[in-house]
């Protein structure tokens, strides 16, 4: 896909805030234009969700369902206890209203449930935001928080993921993805991914996933921060902060992973605090890595800052 390329640096935080203020001012105008119904979801008439003026749905999923392909869903500041599924071209963007600018997706009451399946292992997955079989899906200015996910049964039943793209393309921009981890007694599970991009079960490789993750914060994950796996996956990772839990005796973390035939690039990221405590100088086969390319040959890794981990950049 032509759009999969290294982008120029994005606007500064102050510029993004200024953009948010402009969007916030526009929200009532959209509502008035469409008779207070929140718009039709097209480029000129976005769907608005939440509790701010002009909203037509209290939930993000309701807005996603109502928006036409190619439309926009504006998410008002607030807390959204839900798991969101997207299956069409769409932009879902958090907006600023007054002094409030945090649209946060959290687990539903009672915790997350399995809603997807790994295209490689067949394991059940519990994704807080799941994008599948869709092109040009942009997620921006949202937070995805896994606190209170309720997964207490056993390792891999299901695997917890903050944002999951499967056989899809798009951009994750200016997001905060955090706390994708299990309860303390399950901290050794190979489970808990912040952002996961995966391809598979398609007749043509071109039907895989092409996703760029940029200008985002991913932290306090249990296994990996940002992951791209399987043949057909092209993952671009640029201008992000990826911070692990720090020293842990549980799963050996990786900040950014390209695996199992995935391709892509990692450029200008800050990756830190991935430390597996059981590692010793006599046992370096199992350890944490800042950036890991595992069975992924066509990956560019350029101008990243990697600190406080056993393997800064590992090519295996």
matplotlib code that plots the C-alpha trace (Angstrom):
import matplotlib.pyplot as plt

x = [0.0, 1.4, 0.4, 2.7, 5.8, 7.8, 5.9, 7.4, 7.4, 4.0, 3.0, 4.1, 2.0, 1.0, -0.1, -2.1, -3.8, -4.6, -6.2, -8.2, -9.5, -10.6, -12.4, -14.1, -15.5, -16.8, -18.8, -21.9, -21.9, -22.0, -25.0, -26.9, -26.3, -27.9, -30.8, -29.1, -28.8, -25.0, -24.5, -24.4, -20.8, -19.5, -16.5, -18.6, -21.1, -19.2, -20.9, -20.4, -20.4, -20.4, -22.0, -20.9, -23.3, -24.6, -23.8, -26.0, -24.7, -23.4, -21.0, -18.1, -19.4, -22.8, -21.0, -18.9, -22.0, -23.9, -21.0, -20.8, -17.6, -15.1, -16.8, -15.6, -16.5, -15.7, -15.4, -16.2, -14.0, -15.1, -14.7, -16.0, -16.3, -16.6, -14.8, -14.9, -15.0, -14.3, -14.8, -14.9, -12.8, -13.2, -11.6, -12.2, -10.9, -10.9, -11.8, -11.3, -14.3, -13.5, -10.6, -11.4, -9.5, -9.3, -11.5, -10.6, -11.6, -11.6, -12.8, -16.6, -18.1, -17.2, -14.0, -13.1, -14.2, -12.7, -13.8, -11.2, -8.9, -5.2, -4.6, -1.4, -2.1, -5.9, -5.8, -8.7, -7.9, -9.6, -9.0, -10.2, -10.2, -10.4, -10.0, -10.4, -10.7, -10.9, -8.8, -7.8, -8.8, -7.4, -7.4, -6.3, -6.3, -7.7, -6.5, -6.9, -6.5, -6.5, -6.9, -9.6, -9.6, -10.8, -8.7, -7.9, -8.3, -5.1, -2.4, -3.7, -7.4, -7.7, -4.7, -5.2, -4.6, -5.1, -5.4, -5.6, -5.4, -6.0, -5.8, -6.4, -4.6, -4.5, -2.8, -2.6, -1.7, -1.3, -2.7, -2.1, -2.2, -1.5, -1.9, -2.4, -1.4, -2.9, -3.3, 0.0, -0.4, -0.4, 2.6, 4.6, 2.1, 3.2, 0.2, -0.5, 0.1, -0.3, -0.7, -0.7, -0.8, -1.3, -2.0, -3.1, -5.8, -6.0, -5.5, -3.2, -0.4, -1.6, -4.7, -2.5, -2.0, -0.2, -0.3, 1.7, 1.9, 3.2, 3.4, 1.9, 2.7, 2.6, 3.5, 3.0, 2.4, 3.0, 4.6, 5.1, 4.4, 4.0, 4.0, 3.8, 3.7, 3.2, 3.9, 1.9, 2.3, 4.0, 4.4, 5.8, 6.7, 7.9, 8.1, 6.6, 7.4, 7.4, 8.0, 7.8, 7.2, 10.8, 12.4, 10.0, 10.3, 7.3, 7.3, 10.4, 9.1, 9.9, 9.3, 8.8, 8.7, 8.7, 8.2, 7.5, 8.0, 6.6, 8.4, 8.5, 10.6, 11.2, 12.4, 13.0, 11.3, 12.2, 12.1, 13.0, 12.4, 12.2, 14.1, 13.7, 15.2, 16.0, 18.5, 22.1, 25.4, 25.4, 21.8, 21.4, 19.1, 16.0, 15.9, 14.0, 14.7, 14.0, 13.5, 13.3, 13.3, 12.5, 12.5, 11.8, 14.6, 13.3, 13.1, 14.8, 15.7, 17.0, 17.7, 16.0, 16.9, 16.9, 17.7, 17.4, 17.0, 19.2, 19.1, 18.9, 18.2, 18.1, 18.0, 17.2]
y = [0.0, 3.4, 5.0, 2.7, 4.8, 6.8, 10.0, 13.3, 14.3, 15.1, 18.4, 19.2, 18.5, 22.2, 22.0, 18.9, 20.6, 23.6, 21.2, 19.6, 23.0, 23.6, 20.3, 21.0, 24.3, 22.5, 19.9, 22.0, 23.2, 19.7, 18.9, 22.1, 21.3, 17.9, 18.8, 17.8, 14.1, 14.0, 13.9, 11.0, 10.0, 11.2, 13.5, 16.6, 15.1, 13.0, 10.9, 12.2, 9.9, 10.4, 13.2, 16.4, 18.5, 16.9, 13.3, 10.6, 7.6, 7.0, 4.3, 4.2, 1.0, 2.6, 5.4, 2.9, 1.0, 4.1, 5.6, 4.8, 3.5, 6.3, 8.2, 9.8, 9.1, 11.9, 10.6, 13.1, 13.2, 10.5, 6.9, 4.2, 0.7, -1.4, -3.5, -1.9, -3.8, -2.0, -3.7, -0.8, 2.2, 4.7, 7.4, 7.3, 10.3, 11.6, 15.4, 18.1, 19.9, 22.8, 21.7, 18.0, 16.0, 12.4, 9.8, 6.5, 3.0, 0.7, -2.9, -3.4, -4.1, -7.7, -7.6, -8.3, -11.4, -13.3, -11.6, -12.6, -15.5, -15.5, -16.0, -18.1, -20.1, -20.2, -19.0, -16.8, -13.1, -10.4, -7.2, -3.9, -2.4, -4.9, -3.9, -6.7, -7.1, -3.3, -0.8, 2.7, 2.6, 5.5, 5.6, 8.9, 10.8, 8.0, 6.1, 2.3, 1.2, -2.5, -1.9, -4.1, -6.5, -9.4, -12.1, -14.5, -18.0, -19.2, -18.3, -17.7, -18.0, -15.5, -13.3, -9.6, -7.0, -3.3, -2.6, -5.4, -5.0, -8.3, -8.3, -4.6, -1.3, 2.0, 4.3, 4.5, 8.0, 10.0, 7.1, 6.1, 2.3, 1.0, -1.6, -4.6, -7.1, -9.9, -10.2, -10.7, -14.5, -14.7, -12.4, -15.3, -15.8, -14.9, -12.6, -8.9, -6.9, -3.2, -3.0, -6.1, -6.2, -9.6, -11.2, -14.7, -17.0, -15.1, -16.5, -13.6, -12.0, -8.6, -9.0, -8.8, -5.9, -2.6, -0.4, 2.6, 3.3, 6.8, 9.6, 7.3, 6.1, 2.4, 1.3, -1.1, -4.1, -7.7, -9.2, -6.8, -3.1, -3.0, -6.2, -7.1, -10.8, -13.2, -13.0, -10.3, -7.8, -4.5, -2.5, 1.0, 2.2, 5.8, 8.6, 6.5, 6.1, 2.4, 1.7, -1.7, -2.6, -2.5, -5.5, -8.5, -12.2, -12.9, -12.8, -11.6, -8.4, -6.8, -3.2, -3.5, -6.9, -7.8, -11.6, -14.6, -13.0, -9.5, -6.6, -2.9, -0.3, 1.2, 4.8, 7.4, 5.6, 5.7, 2.1, 1.4, -0.6, -4.2, -6.3, -10.0, -10.5, -14.3, -13.6, -14.1, -13.8, -17.7, -17.7, -15.1, -17.2, -15.9, -12.2, -9.0, -6.9, -3.3, -4.0, -7.6, -8.9, -12.6, -14.4, -11.1, -10.2, -7.1, -4.6, -1.2, -0.1, 3.4, 6.2, 4.7, 5.2, 2.0, 1.8, -0.3, -3.8, -6.9, -7.0, -3.5, -4.5, -8.3, -9.9, -13.6]
z = [0.0, -1.0, 2.3, 4.2, 4.5, 7.0, 7.7, 8.5, 12.2, 13.5, 15.1, 18.5, 21.6, 21.7, 18.1, 18.8, 21.7, 19.5, 16.9, 19.7, 20.7, 17.1, 17.0, 20.3, 19.0, 15.9, 17.8, 18.5, 14.9, 13.6, 15.9, 14.8, 11.1, 11.4, 13.7, 16.9, 15.8, 15.8, 12.1, 9.6, 10.1, 6.7, 6.4, 6.8, 9.3, 11.9, 14.5, 18.0, 21.0, 24.7, 26.8, 25.0, 22.9, 19.7, 20.7, 19.3, 21.2, 24.7, 23.5, 21.0, 19.6, 18.9, 17.0, 15.0, 14.1, 12.9, 10.9, 7.2, 5.6, 5.4, 8.1, 11.4, 15.0, 17.5, 21.0, 23.8, 26.9, 29.4, 30.4, 28.1, 29.7, 26.5, 24.0, 20.5, 17.2, 13.8, 10.5, 8.0, 7.0, 9.7, 11.8, 15.6, 17.3, 20.8, 21.1, 23.6, 25.1, 27.4, 29.6, 29.3, 26.7, 27.8, 26.1, 27.9, 26.9, 29.9, 30.5, 30.8, 34.2, 34.9, 32.8, 29.2, 27.3, 24.4, 21.1, 18.6, 17.7, 17.0, 13.3, 14.1, 17.2, 17.3, 20.9, 22.1, 22.3, 24.4, 22.6, 24.0, 20.5, 17.6, 14.0, 11.5, 7.7, 7.2, 5.4, 6.4, 10.1, 12.1, 15.9, 17.4, 20.6, 22.7, 25.7, 26.1, 29.7, 30.7, 34.5, 35.9, 32.9, 35.2, 33.5, 36.4, 35.0, 33.4, 30.9, 27.3, 28.2, 26.6, 25.7, 26.7, 24.0, 24.1, 20.3, 17.8, 14.0, 12.0, 8.2, 8.3, 7.5, 9.2, 11.6, 15.4, 16.2, 19.5, 21.6, 25.2, 25.6, 29.1, 31.8, 29.6, 32.2, 34.4, 38.1, 40.1, 40.4, 36.5, 35.9, 34.3, 31.5, 28.0, 27.8, 27.8, 24.6, 24.2, 20.4, 18.2, 14.4, 12.8, 9.4, 8.4, 7.1, 3.8, 0.3, -0.7, 1.3, 0.0, 2.2, 5.3, 7.7, 7.0, 10.1, 11.3, 15.1, 15.8, 18.4, 21.0, 24.6, 25.4, 28.9, 31.8, 29.5, 30.6, 27.5, 24.5, 24.0, 20.2, 18.1, 14.4, 13.6, 10.7, 7.0, 5.3, 8.2, 7.6, 10.8, 11.0, 14.5, 14.8, 17.4, 20.3, 23.9, 24.9, 28.6, 30.3, 33.9, 34.9, 36.6, 36.8, 37.5, 35.2, 31.4, 29.6, 28.0, 24.7, 23.9, 20.2, 18.3, 14.7, 14.4, 12.2, 8.8, 9.5, 7.9, 8.7, 10.5, 14.0, 13.8, 16.5, 19.4, 23.1, 24.5, 28.1, 31.3, 29.9, 32.4, 33.2, 36.6, 36.3, 33.6, 34.5, 32.6, 32.3, 30.9, 28.2, 26.0, 27.9, 28.5, 27.7, 24.7, 23.8, 20.1, 18.9, 15.3, 15.6, 12.2, 10.6, 8.1, 6.3, 9.2, 9.4, 12.9, 12.9, 15.4, 18.4, 22.1, 24.0, 27.7, 30.8, 29.2, 28.7, 24.9, 23.5, 19.9, 19.3, 15.8, 16.1]

ax = plt.figure().add_subplot(projection="3d")
ax.plot(x, y, z, "-o")
ax.set_aspect("equal")
plt.show()
